[in-house]
């Protein structure tokens, strides 16, 4: 509320490299023609599963690359005939098809074999006339393990597969590929010293370890947090291993059942398949293999068998997606009906996506309300053209646009009726991949208050008029002109942007954006739905489209679990464990276990502001320290029971280099309170290096239901421990302590908008030791390199207007820590800042709502 106006993988060492027409019903809205659904004839079971091989050519061609879903990475073997590659599907399956996508080095003689135990094999296909290229084999067999067994090479090189795909139907619930033990509380009978604690065996880092005292017996146990079905334990031993040990399970940590026992442990990496359930899992060592204690780099636990049936990719888009084509009758009436329902439903449960097939649509005015997304289904915005408008105004709020949140427009071309389209929004309302063949007005009718906003990957042929907008960020776009700015207008990679001139006019202009990768989007390829995942760009300028074929990759819908209202967190995790991506259709999803994203290059895409609510204090979503995950287009809404974190990208000790293929977080919004009581200690934590956070609004609610200093408590908004993290379009508001706290090295932020918590009861409530108030944006004292452009913080302490802040921004005073174009504002004199950053910059004063600025720091 505002109260003021104004991988690609390594290259070769020797040579170069499903039908759906969805129509949905909405409370009496019926589209012309019967809906048709696309279901995959076969389910891809192998992608992202555990895989091993007889050999690898080199470190750049591991076995895992054959099942990663990326046709630019590959497995290759040593240059001998008897070589194999096998994948563990996690459960026994009926195998119907195998696809071999060969690189140049292929097999002319080979077998496809299945096994239930990975030891005894049955041949279900054999050939001595292999052709290379892409071979699709229709087969019939069963097994948990499937392998390619090479008999004779066609070339002098080894065998080389871009992809090894196994299709079929699982006969039971898959054993999950996610490590259920990672980051969970661990205890042990003893530790060798302070540098080898129990926690190091479950931290996901193979460079740290637990080691025990040098005696028998010794044990290590992990608390999974709830009773779960355990199907596999992986022991990664250091030199000091256990020769005799048991794997034991317990519901209470006191009474144990032995699920596996051996007296012939081999050390190295031991994978133990077992059956049982428990909240606690332990290894109980009874005889050491060396004179030292027991020493584990990692103790991994995999779970499954929860009663969740196998998950199938593809399908229809659920009940809250409306799909139109130019011949659909009554389009305007249907749009008006959705808008009437959603116009003022700020904290309602309705969620809708309005999708338009390629073509031209005449006489359209699509008013967009809360939790509504409108998008074209072409590969280019110009594939779907409106002779008309996509409109956001503020009539529902008496001309005040400062609460026009949670909506979006994407991938459309507009010929506005009046020559200018109106998009009068506040936070969490992205305008992406749009082509406006005219001007764009960012203010409401009557030029009332407005507080947005974000444009990316768009072309505005005419002039953009922000008028009353207080701040705005535009990235990798082109504009025909820009008329004015109130406090903070930031541009990066925008052709036609105004020149750098902060603070008068308040323009911060970067010629390029350091790193960007556009948001994934749903599109139609003929009659088949696919998701396009755009390629990464470095130092980009202008839109990513309009200059030839788009750069990126297409993923068929059959490789997505299409999540629909009523889906459980167990089913969602089962889909991820099977190697599927996630497409959340519009709806509200309560999850009673964390959604664990563990596979590289997984896409989690939401439609219609799909909303995830964690129950019982769980973390809503975690991402492993892997390459290329893409999170986009959904809202996380805190539950009534406090969650320690709502979204965590990377485990606590994440250290892998993801610079070639970073994780991206785009249009992922986080809310604590507003729709009801909510609580989280920290909203978002980024631990993985090189992560790009591109447009987020992280909001501790200042209005709505469940709002109050002790009703929707949350201390920290956005916490960054990873190195080389980039934020473009960072909106974080109203947290009780630091809204942003950054301890990773070489962090960068392009545009930051913040309000301090309105509802602090008094000065003591926000006192930070001897410092008055917690900074909106804090760079930790240990950081040597950091940079930010176009950052603003406002205060509106309406409960106690006498509260003062020493500064809005806090950072170490050293040459490598740099800020450009900072401002702080007191809204109507409700609270004051004494400085802008550290002890630099003039104070705010009086009730004039005039920014205090610093152009360069230090």
N, C-alpha and C positions, 0 to 999 in steps of 0.2 A: 504494500500500500504506500502511495506517495502523497505527500501533503503540500507539494510545491509545484508551481508551473515550471514555466520555463523547463617369399624365399625363392625370393626365388633361390633355390639351392645351388651348391657349387657346380661349376661347369665340368664337362668331361675333360679328363687329362689327355685324351687322345683324339677326340672327334666331337663335332657339334651335335648338338642335340637332334516329359511324361504328361499326358494330356490332361488339361484342366480348363474348364470354362466355368468360373465360380459365379453364381448368383446367390445373393443372400437376402434373407427376410429381416425386416426391422419393424417390429410392432405394427404390423399392418401394411408395411411397404412391400410391394411385390413387383419384381422386375418382369418384363416381358420375356416369355420363353422359359422352358424348364432348365433348371441348373444342371450342369453336368460336372462330374468330379473326375479327377485324375488320380488314380492309385497306381503305384509302381507295381508292375507284374512280379518283380523280384525285389527283395529287400537287400541292400548292400550291407553285409555283416562284417566285413574285414576292416573297413576304414578306421584308423586310429587304434586298432587292437594291438596287443603285444605280438611281436614278430621276432623270429630268430633265423639265422642262416648258417650254412656250413662255413662260409667265409665272406669277406668283403674285399673288394679291390683296394680300397684306401679309406681313410677316415671321412672323406667327402661323399661316400656312397653307402651309407649304412642300410641295414635291413629295413629300418623304420620308414625310409623314404619310399618304399614300394607300397605302403598302405596309408600314406599321408594325404591322399586326395589331390596332390599337386603333380601335374604332368610335366613340371619343370625340374623335378628332383627324381633320383633313381637309386635303386640298389644295383650293384654290380659285384660279381664274384671273382675269385681267383681264376686264372686262365687254365683250368683243367675241367674234364668232363663231369666227374661225379660231384655235383654241387646241388644244394637244395635251399629252398626258402619256405618257412612254414609260419602260419598265423594261428593264434589261439583265439577262437571266437567267443570264449568265455562260458559257453554251454553247448551241449550237443545240438546240432542243427541238421535239417534236411537241406542238402546242397542241390541247387537246381542249375546253377550257371557259374562258370569261372571265366573271367576276362583277363587275358595277358596283353598288356600294352608294352611292346618291346621297344627298346632302343635299338640301334643298328646291330648289336651283338645278341643274337637270338639262338634258341635251341631248335635244331631240326628233329631231334628225338628226345622225348620227355614223357613223364607221367604226372597225372594229378592224383594225389592220394589223400585219404582221410583216416583219422584215428580218434578214438575216444580218450586215449591216455597219453598220446604223444610218443608212444613206444612201438605199438603194434599197428601196422599200416595196411590199408586196403586200397588197391589201385582202382579208381573209378573211370579213368581215361588214360589212353596210351596212344602215342603216335610216333612215327619215324619220318613224317613228312611235314614237320612244322614249317610255317611260311614266314614267320616274323610279322612285323607290323602289329595290328591289333587282332588278336585271335579270340573269338567268342565261342566258348565251349558249352554246349548244353549237356549237362551231366545229371546223374542220379546217384546219390549216396548220402550217408549220414556220418557225423563226427563232430567233435569239438575242435579238432585240429585239422587244418587243410594245408597240404604242401605241394609245391612244384618240385619235382625231382628230376633234375637234368641228367640225361643219358649221353647226349652227343651235341657238341657245339657246332654251329654253322660257320663260325669265324674263328680266327686264332685268338680272339679275346675271350674273356669269361662270359657268363650270362649277365644280361643287363635289362632290367625291367623298370620302366617309368612307373607302372602301377600293376599290382596283383590284386584283383577284385574278386571276392567270393560273394555270391548271392544265394539266398535261400530263406528258410524260415527257422527261427530258433525253436527248439523243442522245450526249452525251459528258460528261466530268467538268467540273463547273462551275468557272469561274474564281472563286476565293474572294473574299469581300468583306472578309476580315480583311487588315490591313496587315502583311505579313510583315517589313517593314523596321522597324516601329516599335520603338524601344528597342534595336535591334541596334547593334553597333559600326560607326561610320562614320568614314571618313578622306577627306581632300581634298588636291588639289594645292597649295592655298593657302587662307588666310582673309584677309578684309579687315582684321579686327582681332579682339581677344580677345573681343568681344561677339557675334561671328557664327561660332561654331565649327561644324564639320561635324555634330556631334551634334544641333544644333538643327534640322536638316532631317529628322530621323527621331524627333522627340520627341512627335509627335502634337499639337503646339501650333502653331496657325496665327498666333500672335503672336510667335514666335521664328523666326529664319532663319539659314541659312548664306549667306555671300557671299564671293566670291573676290577675288583681286587683279584689277586692271583690265588684263588682257592675255589673249591667246589662245595656245595652248589651255589649258583648265582642266578638272578633273574632280572628281567626287564619287562615292565608292563605299561600299556597305554590305555587310557580311558577314551573310548569312542564317543562318549556323551549320551548314548542311548543304546538299547539292545538292538543289535543288527545281525543279519545272517552273514557269516564269514565264510568265504569260499577259497581264499588264497592268502598266503603270507609269503613275502619275499624278504630274504635275509641277505644283506650285502655285507659280507664279513671283511674286516681288516685281516692282517696276517694271523692274529690270535683268534681262532674260531672255536666253535663248539663241536666236539666229535659226537657226544651224546646229549640229546636235549629233547624237550617236549614243547609243543605248541598247545597252550591251555586257554580255555574260555571261561568267563564268569559273568553272571548278571550283577553281582554285588561286590566283587573285588575280594571276597573272602572264601567262597566255595568254588573250587575249580574243577573243570572237566577237561581231560586230555583228549584233544582232537587229532593229534599227530605225535608220533614218537619215533626216534631213530637212535641207533648207536653207531652209525656209519656216516656221520656228517662229513662233507668234503671240503668245507670252506668255500671261498669265492662267493658267487651269487647262487643261492639255493632258492628255488621256487617250489613252495609246498602247496599243493592243491588239497583242500580239506572241506569238510561239511560240519557246520555247527553254528551256534549263535551265542552272543554275549555282548555286554557293554565293555568288558575289559578283556584284552588279549595280552598274553604274555609268553615269552620264551623262557623256559625253565631249564637252565643248563646244568647237567649232572656230571659231565666229564669234558675237560678241556682238551683241545687238540694240540696245544703247546704248553710250555711252562708258564706262559703269561696268563692273564685273565681272559675273559670273553670281550671281544671288541667288534662292534657293529657300526659301519658307516651309516646304514639305513635299515630300519625295521618297518616294512610296508605291509599294510593290511588292506585287502580288497574284499568288498562286500557284494552280496547279491542274494538271490533267492528270497526276495521280500514279498513274493506273491504278485509282483507287477508283471503282466504279460509282456512278451516281446513287443517292442515299439516299431511301428511301420512308418517309413518316410512318405511324404507326399500327402495327397488327399485334398479335400475342399478347404476353403478359407474360413469356415465357421459362420456363425449367425450374425456377426456384427460388421461384415464387410459387404458393401454395396458395389457391384461392378456394373458399369454402364458402357454402352457403345453408342455411336451416333444415332442408331435407329431405335434406341430404347424410348418408349413413350413416357411422357410426363416427368422428364428428368427434373425440371425446375420445381415441380410440386414435391417431389421426393426430397430434394435438397432443402426446401423450405421446411418440411416436416422435421427433418433431423435438426435443423437450426433452431426451430421453435422449442424443441426438447432440450437442446444443449446450450442455448444462448446464455442463460444465467446459472447453469448447473455447475457452479465453481467447485463444489465438493461432492458432486453426485457420482453415481456408479456407472453411468452410461459411457460407453467407449465405441467409437465408430471410425471406420476407414472408408473413404469415398474414392474409388479407383476408376479411372477412365481409360478405356482401350484407345489405341492410336486412332486418330481421325480428327475431324473438325466438328465442333459443337457450336451452334448458333444461339444467340439470345440467352446466355447463361449469366446469372449472378449468384455465385455460390458464397453465401454468408457462412463463415466458419466460426462455430462456437467452441465451448470447452471440450477437451478430449476428442477432438475431431481432426483427422488428417485427410487432406485431399491430395491426390497424386495422379500423374499420368503413368501409363503402363508401356511407354516406348523406351527405346534405348537412349533417345535424345529428347529433350523438352519439346523440340519442334515437331516431334511425331504426334503430339496431342495438343491441339490448338483450340482455345476458347475464343470465339468472338463475343467477348463479355468479360466478366470480372470475377476475381476471387477476393472477397471482401471481409475485413475485420473492422468493425466500428465499435462504439461504446454506448449505444443507446440504452442498453440494459442497466448501465451504471451512471446515468445522467451525464453522459459525455466525458466521463473520466476513464481513460484507457489504462490506468496503472494496475488494474487487476485482470487484464486480458492475457491470462497465462495458458499454457498446456494446449497447444494446437499447432498445426504445421501445414505448409504448402510446399509441394515438391514436384519437379519434373513436368512442368506444364508451360506452354506458351500462351500468352494473353494478348488480345487486342482490346484494350479497355474501351468501353462504350464512350466515355467522356474524354478519352485520351490519357487518363491517369487512373491507375488502380490505387485502392486504399488498403493499407495493411497497418492498422493502428494497434500495436500490441505492446506488451510488457515482456517479462522474462519467459523463457521456455516456450517460445513461439517461433521456431526457425522458418526461414524463407530460403529454401535450398533448390539449386538446380532449376531455377525459373528463368524464363525469357519473357520480359515485359516489353512489348512493342509499343512503348509509350513511356509515360512517367509513373512514378511511384510516390504516393503520399503516406508518410508514416505517422500522421497525427489523426485524431478523431475529428468528426464533424464538429465545427465550432472551435477547433484547436484547443480542446481541453488538455488536462494533464496527461502525460504519457511517459512511460519509463521502459523502453525496450533496450536492446533488441539485437537481431543477428541475421545477416544475409551471407550466403556462401555459394560459390560455384554458379553464379547467376549473371545474366545480361539484362541490364535496364537500359533500353535504347534512349529514353528520355532522361529527364532530371529527377533525382531523388530529393524530395522535400521532407526533412525530418521535423521541421517547425518546432513543436513543443517537446519533442523527444529529449530527455535529459542526457541520455548516452546511447551510443550505438556502435556495433562492431561489424565491419564488412570485410570479407576475406575472399581472395582468389576469384574476383568477379570483374565485370566492366560496367561502367556507368556513363551516361551521357552528360552528367553534371551533378553537382551537389550544392544545395542552396544555403544551408546555415548549420549552426550547431549551438547547443545550449551550454553543456558542461564538458562533454567528453565524447568526441567522435574519432574512432580509430579505424584505420584502413591498413590492410597488408595484402600485397599482391593484387591491388585493384587498379585496373586500367581506367584512366579518367578521373581518379581520385584527386581531391584538392591537395595542394602542396602543404608540406609540414609548416605549421604556424602556431602550435600551442603556446600560450593559452588564448591568443586572440587573433583569429578565431580558434576554437579549441580543437584543432585538427592534429592528430598524430598519424603520420603516414610513413609506412615502410614499403619500399618498392616491391618486395617479395615476402612470401611466407616461408620461414625456414624449412619446415617439414609439413606436408599435408597429404592426406589420403581421404578421398571423399567417402561419404557414407554409403554403405551398401543399399541397394534398392531393388524392389520387386519389378519385373517387367515381363512382357509376353514375347516369346519367340514363336511366331506362328500361333498355335493354340496351346503351347506349353508355357507354364509359368516357370521362371527362373529368377535367381537373385544375381545381380551383377555386383561384383566386388571391385571397385576401381583401384588402379595401381597407385603406389606411393609416388609423390612428387617432391622434389627438393628445390627450394628457392623458386617457387611457382609464382606466376603472375597470370591473371585472367582465368576464365573458366576452363574446366578440364574437357569440355565437349565442344563440338563445332569445328574441329580441325581434323577431320578424318575419323577413322574407326576409334571408338573409345578404348583406352588402355586399361586392361584389367582382366578378370576372369569371370565366366558365367558358371553358376552352380545350379543344377536342376533341382526342382522342388522335391524330387524323390530322395535327395540327400538332406532334407530338413524334416525334423519332427514338427508338424504343424500343431502348435499348442492351442487348445481351445478351452473355453470356460468349463471348469470342472476338472481340468487336468491336475494331477497330484505332483508334488515335488519328487516322489519316488519314480513316477513315470518320466518326468523330465530328466532326472539323473540317469535313468535307465537308457534313455535316448542318447544322452551324451556318452555314456559308457559304450554304446554300440557304434559310436563314431558319427552320429548324426549331428547336424547343426540344429538350431532352434529358430522357429518363426512363431513368435507370440502373436496370435490374433487378438483383436480388441477385447478386453475383459479385465477383471480384477482377479488376481491369482494369489491365494493364501498358500504359503509354503511352510511346512513344519520341519524341513531339513534344508540345509544350505544347498543351493544350486552350485555344483562344482564343475567349472570349465577347465579341463585338463589337457585337451588335445590341441596341438598347434593349429593355427589358422581356422579355428572354430568361429562361425558367425552366429551371433545371438541378435536377432533383429525383431523389433516390435512394430506392430501396426496399431494406429489409433490410440497412441499413448497407453498401451498395455501396461498394467500396474501390478507390481509384485509386492506383496505384504508379508514380511516374515512373522511367523507366530512363535510364541514361547521363547522369545529372545535369541533366536538363531540369527546368524549372518545371512542376509538374503542371497548373496552371490560372491563366490571367490573365483579368481583366475589363477592358474598355475604359472610358474615362471617359464613360459613357453613363447615361441614366436607367433606373431601375426593374428592374435585373437581380435575379433571385431565385435564390440558391444555397441548397439545403436537403437535409438528410438523407443525407449521405455522409461517408466517411472518406478522408482522404489519408494514405497510409503511405509515409514516405520510403524511397527506394531506397538501395542500397549505395554508389552513386557520389554524391558530395555535390552537392546542388542548392543554388543560391544562395538561392532562395525556393521554398516549396511552393505557396502561394496568394498571388497578388498582385491586389488590387482597385484598378484604376486605374494608369495609367503614372506614371512618376516626377514629371512636372510637371503632374499633374491639377489642374484649377482650375475646372471647370464647376460650376454651382449645381444640385444635385439635391434641394433641400429639398422640392419638390412631389412627387417620385417617386424616393425614395432606392433605392439597392441594399441588399438585405437578405441577411445570411448567417446561416442558422438551422440548428441541429443539424449543423453542419459541423465535424467533429472531425479533428484532425491528430495523427499519431503518428510519433515518431522512435525506432526501435529497439523491441524487445519481441518482434515477430514474426520478427526477424532483424536483422542489422546495417543501420543506416540513418544517413543524414547529411544535414544541411541547415544552411547558415549561419543562416538566419532562417526560421521556420516560416510566419508570415503577415505580410504588409505591406498596410496600408490607406492608399492615396493619395487615393482619391476622397472629396470632401467629402460630408457628410450620410449616410454609410454607417451602417446599423444592424446591429450584430453581436449577435444574439439567441441566446444559448446556444451556447457552444463550449467544448470541452476540448482544449487544445493541450498535448501531453504528450511530453516527452523521457523515455523509459521508464526506470524504476528497477528493473524486474524483467522476466523473460522471457529470450529469446535475443537475442544481439547487444547486450549492455548493458555499459557501462563508460565511464569518463571519456574515453578515447580510442577507444572502439569505436562509440558512437552520439553523436558530438559535435554540438552545436548551440548557438550563442551566444545567440540571441535568439528569444523566443517570439512576441510580438505587438507589432508596430511600427506606430505610427499617425503618418502625416504629414498626412493630410487634416484639414480643419477641420470642426467641427460633427459629429464622429463620436460615436455613442452605442453603448455596450456594455451590454447587460442580460443578466446571467448569464455572467460571464467567469471561466473556469477555466484557469489556465496554470501549468505545473509543471516544475521541475527543469532549467531552462536554465542554461548555464554562466556567462552574464553577466546582462543584464537580462531578466527574464521578460516584462515589459511596459515599453516605452519609447514615450513619447507626446510628439510635437513639434507636433501640430496644435493650432490654437486652438479654444477653446470645447468641448473634449472632455468627455464625461460617462460615468461608469461607475456602474451600479447593481448591486451585488454583485460581489465579486472573491474568489476562493479560490486560494491558491497554497501550494506547498511549494518551498523552495529545493532545489537538487540534493543528493541524499543522498551522492553518491559523490565529492565533492571530496576529493582526497588530502591536502590540507593548507591552512593559511592562505594561503600564497603563491599557490595555484592560484586563489583567489577574491579576491585583493587588487586593488582598483580604485584604483591610484595611492596616495594617502595615506589613502584610505577603506577601512575593513575591509569587504569584501564588496560585491557588486553588489546594489542594492535590488531587491526583487521587483517594485516598481511605481515607475517613474521618470518624472517630468514634467520635460521639458527646461527649462533655465534661461531660454530665450527666450519661454516661454509666459506669457501675461498672464491668461488665463481658463481655468479647469478646475474640475471638481467631481466628487466621488465619494462614494458612500454604501455603508456596509457592506462594508468591505474587510478581508481577513485574510490573513496570511502565517505559515507554520510552518517551522521548521527541524528537520531530523533528520540531522545529519552523523554517520552511523554509521561512516564510515571514520576520521575524525578528530574526535572529540567536543569537542576543545578549540577548534575554529573559532568565531570571534565575528564578528558582523555589527554595524556601526555602527547600522543601522536597517533596517526592512523597507520603508519608503516614503521617497521622496526627491522634493522639489518646491521650486520657488522660493517664497520667503517674501514673498508679496504678497497684497493683499486679494482679488484676483480668483481666486486659487487656493484652493479650499476642499475640506476633507474632513470627513466626518461618520462617526463610529463605526468606528474603526480598531482592529485588534488584531494582536498578534504572539504566537506561542506557541513555546516550545522543547519538543519532544516527548521527554519523559523525560530532559531535560538533555543531549541530544546536540547540542551547539552552543548558542549564546546570541545574543540580540539585546541591544544596549546601550540602544537607544531604539526607539520605535515609528515616528515620522516625523521626519526630520532629527535635531535634538538634543532632541526633545520626547517625553515618555512614559517610563515607568519601564522598567528592564531586566527581561528574563526572568531567572530564577535557579533554581538547584537542579534537582531532578528532579520537581517537583510538577506539571508540565504545566498551569500556570495562566496564562491570557492576561494580557498587559499591554495596556492599552487607552488610547485617546485619543478622547474624545467629539466634540471639535470642533477643527479646525485651520484657520487659525491661531487 
